[in-house]
Amino acid sequence: MTTAPRCGSPDGRDPGSAGLREVRAGSLLRKGSRVDSWFLAGCGLNLYRGCAHDCAYCDGRAEKYAVQGEFGRQVEVKVNAPELLRRELEPRRRRVAGAGPGGYVLLGGGVGDSYQPAERRYRLARASLELLLELGRPVHVLTKSILAERDLDLLLAIQARSRAILSMSFSCADDELAARFEPGVPAPSARFALLERCRKAGLPTGLYLMPALPFLTDTGEMLGRTLRRAAEAGVDFVVFGGLTLKPGRQKEHYLAVLAAFRPELAERTRRLYPERGQIPGGYSRQILARFSALADELRLPARMPPALYEGLLSAGERAAVVLEHLHYLLEQRGGSSPYGGAARLVAARPELAEGGQLDLFPSGGSTAEAGRVLEELRKTGRCLLLEKLLGRA
C-alpha cells in the first residue's frame, strides 16, 4: 500500500494567485425562511466560491452548484464581502429592523470554506467577524481549517457579547486516511487540538462528523475512534451525517479517488447509491444507530444543546427546533417519532407555540405529544425529554 499524500502546509494547500479570481458579488447572505436546526442559523454567508481544500467527497463539485473553473484548484474571492455584509445586516439600512429568522449567522458551509488558504491573504473572515461583533450578532463558524485560531480573539469577544461557536467538520479522526480524501485540509489531529484550545479558552465548540464515508469511516471502529477523540477534546455536541453522492462530477470524482485507494470499495459504493444520490434508508438507519449508541455511551449530545441557543430564538423558532431535534433523536435510535409533522407545522405557523398545544396535523393525525412539549416550553422554557435524549438530564 502506498503512503497517503500529506497536506502542503499546516493550514491547507494554497492554490496560488493563478488559482484565485477576484469578483464583486451582488449579494452575500443566504437567508432562509426558518432557523436551520442543524446549525441553529437563520442566515449564512460564503466569502469564497470554490475551495482549495479539494475534499474528494465535496458536493460543491456537483453540477447543480455551477461553480466555475476546476473545483479544488480555482477559487472566486468575493472581495466586497464586508461591505455587502454591512449593507445586508445593519438594521438602519433594512426595510424592517430585525426582520428574518433569528439564531446564529453561519460563517461557513456552502461551496467554500471561509478559512481556506486564500483567507490568509484576503482576511475576509476576520473583517466579517469584526463587523458581526460591532453589530452584536451571534456567530457560528463552521470550518475544516486551523487558520480559524487566528481569529480566536474576535470569537471570544463575540461570545462575551452575543454568543459564538466554533465548529469543525471531520470525516474521521485518522490522519492518514483523511489525507487521501482531504488533500488540502489540516490533519484531524491538528483540528482536534484546536478544538481543545478553544474550549479551554471558554469558546463553545461543536463537531460535524459529516460526511462519514461508507465502509471506511462509518464503521464501528472508526466512529468509535472519532467520537472518543471528540469527547477528549470536550466538544459541546457532535452532529452526524452520511455521504450524499450526487450523480455527475461529484460521484465520479469521489469514486475515482476511492478506486485508486480501495478499488473493491469503489464498486461497492457505486452500487450502494441510487441515481438521486441519497444514501439508501436501510444503510442510513444502520449507521445512525451505530453512531447513536456510541454517542450515548460517551454522553455526547447529538444535536446542539438548548443552552447554546437560549435567548437567540423567538418562541415559535425555539419550539420548531426542539420538535425537530426530538424527531431526529428518536428516529436516530430506531424508534418512531410523533414530532416531525408538528415541527413543520410550528415552523410554518409559529404562533401555535404561544398557545401551548396543537389540535390536528393537516393530515388529521393527533399531536397530543407535541402539544405537551409546547406547553412545557411555554411554562418552563425547557423540554425534559430533549435534555434526556441529549444526555443532559
CORKA-V627445 format. One record per pair of residues at least 6 apart in sequence whose C-alpha atoms are under 8 Angstrom apart, sorted by sequence separation. I is the first residue (numbers start at 1). J is the second residue. D is the distance in whole Angstrom. If there is no record, write none. Layout:
I_J_D, I_J_D
This chain:
7_13_6, 8_14_8, 35_41_5, 36_42_6, 61_67_7, 68_74_8, 69_75_8, 87_93_6, 88_94_7, 91_97_5, 108_114_6, 119_125_7, 132_138_7, 158_164_6, 159_165_8, 172_178_7, 179_185_8, 198_204_8, 199_205_6, 212_218_5, 216_222_8, 217_223_6, 245_251_5, 259_265_7, 273_279_6, 274_280_8, 295_301_7, 330_336_6, 331_337_6, 346_352_6, 352_358_7, 360_366_6, 361_367_7, 376_382_7, 377_383_6, 387_393_5, 35_42_5, 60_67_7, 87_94_8, 91_98_6, 107_114_7, 132_139_8, 171_178_7, 198_205_7, 258_265_7, 259_266_5, 272_279_7, 273_280_7, 295_302_7, 330_337_6, 346_353_7, 359_366_7, 360_367_6, 376_383_6, 34_42_6, 35_43_8, 156_164_7, 179_187_7, 230_238_8, 258_266_6, 272_280_7, 359_367_6, 33_42_8, 155_164_6, 178_187_7, 358_367_6, 359_368_7, 384_393_7, 32_42_6, 50_60_7, 61_71_6, 114_124_8, 115_125_7, 155_165_8, 178_188_7, 195_205_7, 256_266_8, 292_302_8, 327_337_5, 358_368_7, 373_383_6, 31_42_7, 32_43_6, 114_125_6, 255_266_5, 326_337_8, 327_338_7, 357_368_8, 31_43_5, 175_187_5, 327_339_5, 358_370_7, 359_371_8, 30_43_5, 31_44_7, 175_188_6, 326_339_7, 327_340_5, 357_370_7, 358_371_5, 29_43_6, 30_44_5, 174_188_7, 175_189_7, 255_269_8, 357_371_4, 29_44_6, 30_45_6, 173_188_5, 174_189_8, 255_270_7, 324_339_7, 356_371_6, 357_372_7, 29_45_5, 172_188_7, 173_189_7, 323_339_6, 324_340_6, 342_358_8, 345_361_7, 356_372_7, 28_45_6, 29_46_8, 50_67_6, 54_71_7, 55_72_8, 323_340_7, 356_373_8, 357_374_6, 28_46_7, 49_67_7, 50_68_8, 54_72_4, 107_125_8, 170_188_7, 356_374_5, 357_375_6, 28_47_8, 52_71_8, 53_72_6, 54_73_7, 139_158_7, 323_342_7, 324_343_5, 342_361_7, 356_375_4, 51_71_7, 52_72_5, 138_158_7, 323_343_5, 341_361_7, 355_375_8, 356_376_8, 50_71_6, 51_72_5, 52_73_6, 133_154_7, 137_158_8, 138_159_7, 322_343_8, 353_374_6, 356_377_8, 50_72_7, 51_73_7, 52_74_7, 136_158_7, 303_325_7, 320_342_8, 321_343_7, 356_378_6, 51_74_7, 52_75_7, 141_164_8, 145_168_8, 168_191_7, 207_230_7, 320_343_5, 50_74_7, 51_75_6, 130_154_7, 133_157_7, 138_162_5, 139_163_7, 140_164_6, 141_165_6, 142_166_6, 143_167_7, 144_168_5, 319_343_8, 320_344_7, 354_378_7, 50_75_5, 126_151_6, 129_154_7, 133_158_5, 136_161_7, 137_162_6, 138_163_5, 139_164_5, 140_165_5, 141_166_5, 142_167_5, 143_168_5, 144_169_5, 342_367_7, 353_378_7, 49_75_6, 50_76_6, 129_155_8, 132_158_8, 136_162_6, 137_163_8, 138_164_6, 139_165_6, 140_166_6, 141_167_6, 142_168_5, 143_169_6, 144_170_7, 320_346_6, 48_75_7, 49_76_5, 120_147_8, 140_167_7, 142_169_7, 168_195_8, 302_329_7, 319_346_7, 320_347_5, 48_76_6, 49_77_7, 115_143_7, 126_154_8, 133_161_8, 207_235_7, 212_240_8, 214_242_8, 245_273_7, 247_275_6, 339_367_8, 342_370_6, 48_77_5, 49_78_8, 113_142_8, 114_143_7, 115_144_8, 116_145_6, 166_195_8, 205_234_8, 206_235_5, 209_238_7, 210_239_8, 211_240_7, 212_241_6, 213_242_7, 214_243_7, 246_275_8, 247_276_7, 338_367_7, 47_77_7, 48_78_6, 113_143_6, 115_145_6, 205_235_5, 206_236_6, 207_237_6, 208_238_6, 209_239_6, 210_240_6, 211_241_5, 212_242_5, 213_243_6, 246_276_6, 247_277_6, 316_346_7, 317_347_7, 320_350_8, 339_369_8, 47_78_6, 113_144_7, 115_146_8, 116_147_8, 204_235_7, 205_236_6, 206_237_5, 207_238_5, 208_239_5, 209_240_5, 210_241_5, 211_242_5, 212_243_6, 246_277_4, 316_347_7, 338_369_7, 339_370_6, 105_137_7, 107_139_7, 115_147_6, 204_236_6, 205_237_7, 206_238_6, 207_239_6, 208_240_6, 209_241_6, 210_242_6, 211_243_5, 245_277_5, 246_278_7, 338_370_7, 104_137_7, 105_138_6, 106_139_6, 107_140_6, 108_141_6, 109_142_6, 115_148_6, 206_239_8, 208_241_8, 210_243_7, 211_244_8, 244_277_6, 245_278_7, 316_349_8, 317_350_7, 47_81_6, 104_138_5, 105_139_5, 106_140_5, 107_141_5, 108_142_5, 109_143_8, 199_233_8, 244_278_5, 245_279_8, 316_350_4, 319_353_6, 103_138_7, 104_139_5, 105_140_6, 106_141_6, 107_142_6, 108_143_6, 199_234_7, 243_278_8, 244_279_6, 315_350_8, 316_351_6, 104_140_6, 106_142_7, 199_235_7, 243_279_7, 316_352_7, 15_52_6, 166_203_7, 170_207_7, 172_209_7, 192_229_7, 196_233_5, 242_279_7, 316_353_5, 14_52_7, 165_203_6, 166_204_7, 167_205_5, 168_206_7, 169_207_6, 170_208_6, 171_209_6, 192_230_7, 195_233_6, 196_234_7, 315_353_6, 316_354_7, 13_52_7, 164_203_7, 165_204_5, 166_205_5, 167_206_4, 168_207_5, 169_208_5, 170_209_5, 171_210_6, 195_234_8, 196_235_8, 315_354_7, 12_52_8, 13_53_7, 145_185_7, 146_186_7, 164_204_7, 165_205_5, 166_206_6, 167_207_5, 168_208_6, 169_209_6, 170_210_6, 171_211_5, 172_212_7, 193_233_7, 195_235_7, 292_332_7, 293_333_8, 12_53_7, 144_185_7, 145_186_6, 165_206_7, 167_208_7, 169_210_6, 170_211_7, 171_212_5, 192_233_6, 292_333_6, 82_124_7, 144_186_7, 171_213_7, 242_284_7, 79_122_8, 81_124_7, 85_128_7, 289_332_6, 67_111_8, 146_190_7, 159_203_7, 288_332_6, 289_333_6, 79_124_8, 82_127_6, 86_131_7, 90_135_7, 146_191_6, 149_194_7, 172_217_6, 288_333_7, 289_334_7, 65_111_8, 82_128_6, 145_191_7, 152_198_8, 156_202_7, 171_217_7, 81_128_8, 144_191_7, 156_203_6, 285_332_7, 323_370_7, 146_194_7, 155_203_8, 240_288_8, 82_131_8, 173_222_8, 285_334_7, 60_110_7, 172_222_7, 215_265_7, 323_373_8, 60_111_5, 172_223_7, 240_291_8, 59_111_8, 60_112_8, 173_225_7, 174_226_8, 21_74_8, 23_76_6, 25_78_6, 28_81_7, 173_226_5, 19_73_6, 20_74_6, 21_75_6, 22_76_6, 23_77_6, 24_78_6, 25_79_8, 172_226_6, 19_74_4, 20_75_5, 21_76_5, 22_77_5, 23_78_5, 24_79_6, 25_80_7, 214_269_7, 319_374_7, 18_74_8, 19_75_6, 20_76_6, 21_77_6, 22_78_6, 23_79_6, 24_80_6, 25_81_7, 28_84_6, 29_85_7, 173_229_7, 20_77_7, 22_79_6, 23_80_8, 24_81_8, 27_84_6, 28_85_7, 15_73_6, 26_84_8, 42_100_7, 43_101_8, 319_377_7, 15_74_7, 29_88_7, 42_101_5, 326_385_8, 28_88_8, 42_102_5, 45_105_8, 51_111_7, 53_113_8, 326_386_6, 329_389_7, 41_102_7, 42_103_5, 43_104_7, 44_105_5, 45_106_6, 46_107_7, 50_111_6, 51_112_5, 322_383_8, 325_386_8, 41_103_5, 42_104_6, 43_105_5, 44_106_4, 45_107_6, 46_108_6, 49_111_6, 50_112_5, 51_113_6, 238_300_7, 240_302_7, 40_103_6, 41_104_4, 42_105_6, 43_106_6, 44_107_6, 45_108_6, 46_109_7, 48_111_8, 49_112_5, 53_116_7, 237_300_6, 238_301_6, 239_302_5, 315_378_8, 326_389_8, 40_104_6, 41_105_6, 42_106_8, 44_108_7, 45_109_8, 46_110_7, 48_112_5, 52_116_6, 236_300_7, 237_301_5, 238_302_5, 239_303_6, 322_386_7, 39_104_8, 41_106_6, 44_109_8, 46_111_7, 47_112_7, 48_113_7, 51_116_7, 52_117_7, 236_301_7, 237_302_6, 238_303_6, 239_304_8, 35_101_6, 46_112_6, 48_114_7, 237_303_6, 238_304_8, 33_100_7, 34_101_6, 35_102_7, 39_106_7, 46_113_8, 47_114_6, 227_294_7, 231_298_7, 237_304_6, 32_100_8, 33_101_7, 35_103_7, 46_114_7, 219_287_8, 223_291_7, 227_295_7, 236_304_7, 237_305_7, 31_100_8, 32_101_7, 218_287_7, 231_300_7, 236_305_8, 220_290_7, 224_294_7, 228_298_7, 220_291_8, 223_294_8, 227_298_8, 181_257_7, 47_124_7, 47_125_7, 305_387_8, 305_390_7, 303_390_7, 301_389_8, 302_390_6, 301_390_5, 300_390_7, 301_391_6, 299_390_8, 300_391_7, 301_392_8, 299_391_6, 296_391_7, 20_118_8, 206_304_8, 41_140_8, 39_140_8, 15_117_8, 14_117_5, 15_118_8, 12_116_7, 13_117_6, 14_118_7, 11_116_8, 12_117_6, 11_117_7, 57_181_7, 56_181_5, 55_181_6, 56_182_6, 55_182_4, 54_182_6, 55_183_7, 53_182_7, 54_183_6, 55_184_7, 53_183_7, 54_184_6, 55_185_8, 53_184_4, 52_184_6, 53_185_5, 12_145_7, 11_145_6, 11_146_6, 11_147_6, 163_308_8, 13_183_8, 5_176_8, 13_184_5, 4_176_6, 7_179_7, 12_184_5, 13_185_7, 4_177_7, 6_179_6, 12_185_5, 5_179_6, 11_185_7, 12_186_5, 4_179_6, 5_180_6, 11_186_5, 4_180_6, 7_183_6, 8_184_7, 10_186_6, 6_183_7, 7_184_5, 9_186_8, 5_183_7, 7_185_6, 7_186_7, 7_187_8, 62_246_6, 59_244_7, 62_247_8, 63_248_7, 57_243_8, 59_245_7, 62_248_7, 63_249_7, 59_246_7, 62_249_6, 57_245_8, 61_249_6, 62_250_5, 61_250_5, 60_250_8, 59_250_6, 58_250_7, 57_250_7, 57_251_8, 57_253_8, 56_253_7, 57_254_5, 56_254_5, 38_239_8, 56_257_7, 103_309_7, 104_312_8, 103_312_5, 102_312_6, 103_313_6, 102_313_5, 101_313_8, 102_314_7, 102_317_8, 101_317_8, 40_304_8, 38_303_7, 39_304_8, 38_304_8, 40_309_7, 35_317_7, 34_317_7, 37_321_6, 35_321_8, 37_324_7, 37_325_7, 34_347_7
